[in-house]
Amino acid sequence: MKFLLKQAIFALSFMAVSTTAFASDPHWLYDEQAEWGEITDKTVTVKPPYPYAECSLGQKQSPVDLGTAKAVSSMNLLQPKYLEEPLVISNNGHTVKVNAKAGNLMIGSEKYDLLQYHIHAPSEHVINGKTYPLEIHFVHGTPDGKLAVLGVFAEEGKVNIEFQKILAHSPNDVKDVSVAGVTINPNKLLPIVKSKFFLYAGSLTTPPCSEGVNWYVLKTPIQLSKTQIADFEKFYADNARHDQPLNGRQVLNK
């Protein structure tokens, strides 16, 4: 039952990065970001408001520039409790994504189940205009539909063995793959040391750009080798949304 609830949350609340696109989902591209709010299914007559209108009209959109904020200093609020599990990976036409059936993120006393994690190159969040080569988004949900995303920057440095599993088994075509005999531990895609983090209210970063997503972006990046970064960019490069106006929002710190 728990698994079914997780899948329902994933399908309904995060269709933008779902494993398989529904036939009625309009097509979108990263180089057409300015027009996302006006995207429609060309096979159906649609009048405003368009189904992805929030991409243009929303006031709490993601990503944002985090440079004006101080990072939260306490990790007691945010505790990832991820588990090693069989590798189930997909290419959905916009990113490479690992599906998860176990693990959770404790935010205070509230538990958010890990649903999936995926990769953007370059990073979507920026700090004073600076981007990182990659950013990993760990997507979490609750049975009642709340969403929380943990963002992790990646910089050039040492080889990350766990990330190499993603590179080695990512399908070149749009499909899902269950990799026999291979497990992956998402904890090894997090910084080794406890990291401060940025916290703000935002949205999905892909159509339909739905708001109501709590973002937690770690300040400390992980390291990937130059070759690993280049190898991911062979799958996807520039699959990042531009940073959005804060519109009066504060990036919280404690």
N, C-alpha and C positions, 0 to 999 in steps of 0.2 A: 504493500500500500504506500509506504514511504517513497519507494522508487517511482510509482505512478504519479504521486503528487509532484515530485521533483521534475518529472518529464512534462507534466502539464504546465508548471510554471515556466519551464524553459520554452515550450512551444508557444505559449500565449504571450509571454512578457519579453521574450528576446528573439523574436522571429528574424530580426535583422541579421543575426549571426547563426541562424539555425542550420542544422546539418543538411536538410533538404528543403529547397525553396518550394512553396506551394505554387501550383500552376497559375493562380490568379495574382501572385505577387508581381507588381510592376518591376521592370528592369531598372537598375541604377548603376552609375559609374562614379568613381572618385573625382574624375576630371569634370564632372557636371554638378559639383556641390552647390553652386549658387542656384541651381534649378531644382534641388531635391524637394522643396516644398510644393512644387507644381507637378511632380511626377504622378502619372496616372497609368492605369492599365489600358493600353491602346486598343484592346479588343472590346472594351466596355465604355459606353458613354458616361462620363463622370463630370459633374458640375461642382464648382467650389461649394463648401470647403473640400479640398483634395485630401485623400487619405494620409498623405505625408506632410500636410500643411504645417505641422508642429516644427518641422525642420527649419521653416522660415519665420514662423510666428511665435515660437516658444521663447520665453524669457529666461529660462534656466537650462540653457543648452550646454553640452559638453563636446569637446574638451575646452579647457581654459588655460590662460597663462597664470601660473602659480607664483610668479616672481614677486608679487607685492605682499605675500603672506609669510608668516612664520610657521614652521612645521610644528605639529603637536609633539610634545616631548615625552608623553607617557604611552608606553606600549600596553599598559594594563587594559586600556579600552579595546584594543585590537589584538586578537590572538588567533592566528591561523592554526588549524588542527587538521592538516591534510594527511592522507594515507596513500601508500603505494598501491597501485592497482594495475590490471592489464591495460595495455595501451590500445585505445580506440581513437583513431585520428581521422580527420576529414579535411578535404579541400572544398569549401563551399562557394568558390568563385570570387570571394572577396578577401579571404584569409585562410590560414591553416589553423585548425581548431582541435583541441583534445577534449573528448567527452569524459565526464567524471560521474561516478556512481557513489563515491564515498568521500568522506572528509567534510569539514565545515569551517566556518569563520565565526568565532565568538566576538561579538561587538557588545561590550559590557556583559550583561547576562543573557543577551539574545543570541540565538544560534541561527546562522544562515548556512544552508547546505551548498557545497560547491557543485555547480552544474557543468561548467566547462571553462576552459581558458584558451585564449587565442592571441594572435600576435599582429602588431602594426609596425610598419617600417616607413618612415622614421616614427619617433614617438608622437603621440597625439597631444599629450600635455606638454607644455613648454615652460621654461623658467627664465623670465626676462628675455623671451624670444629665442632662447636656446633649445634646440631639440637634441634628443639622444638618438642613436642609430635605430633602436627598437624599443618597443614598450609591450609588455605582456599584460593582458587583462584577465583577471580571475573573476568570473561571474558567479554570484551567489544569490540564492533566493530562499524565501520562507514559504510554508504551505499556504499562507494567506496572500501571497503575491508581492511581498516587498522584495526589492532588488538592491544589492550592494555589490560594487565592483572594486576590487583591489588592483591598483595599477603598479607595475614594477618596471622601472627603467632598466635598460641594458646598455652598457658602454663597452668599448673595445678593451680587451685585456686577455685573461686566460681562457682556455677552452672550458666549456661547461659540458660535462659528460651527459647530463640528463637532456640538455637541449639538443645534443647530437642525435639522440634517439628520435626526436621530432623531425629533424632534418632527414635522417636516414629512411624514415618510413612515411613521410608525407606523400600522398598521391599527387601525381602531376595533373591528373584530370579531376573534374568535380565529382567526387565520390567519397564514401566512407570506407575505412579499412580497420578491421580488428586484427591486430598483429599477434599472431600465435607465439607464445613463449616469451614475450617482451612485456615488462612492466615499467611503469614510470612513477616517479615520486615527485610531486609538485613542490614539496618542501625544498628540493634542491634547485628550484628556480626562484628562490627567495634569497635576499641578502643573508650572509652568514651571521652577521651581527644584528642586534635589534636596531630598527631604523625609526627615526621620526617620520611622521607622515602628514600630508595635507588632507583636509577634510572639507567637502563642500557638497551642496545639493545640485544635481545636474540631470543628465539625460543619457539615453543611448547615444553613441557616436555615429550610428548608421541609421538610415531610414528604417522605421518611421520616426526616429529621434524622440521617442517617448520620454517624458519627464517623470520625476519621482524616483530617480536613481541616486542613492548615496554613494559618493566616491571617496575612496581612501587611497591616496597615491604616496607610495613610500619615497622618502627623500634619498635613501641610499640605493644606488643602482647595483645590479649584478654585473658580472663580467662575461662576455662572450669573445671568442677569438675573432680576428679580422676575417678569417676564412668563413667562420660560422655566420657572421653577419652578411657577408657576400653571398653565401649559399642560400640564406633565407630570401634575400632580394631576388634570387633567380625564380622563386615562387611568386613573391609579391614585393614590389617597391612602390612607394607613394600610395600605400593603402591607409592613409591617415587623413582624418578630417582636420580642417584648419581650426585654430583656437577661436572660441566664440566670446562675445561680450559678457562680462560679469553681470551687467544690468543691476547693479546695486548689491549683488550677493557678496558675502564675506567668505573667504576661505578661512575656516575656523582654526584657532589654536588655543591650547590650554596651558 
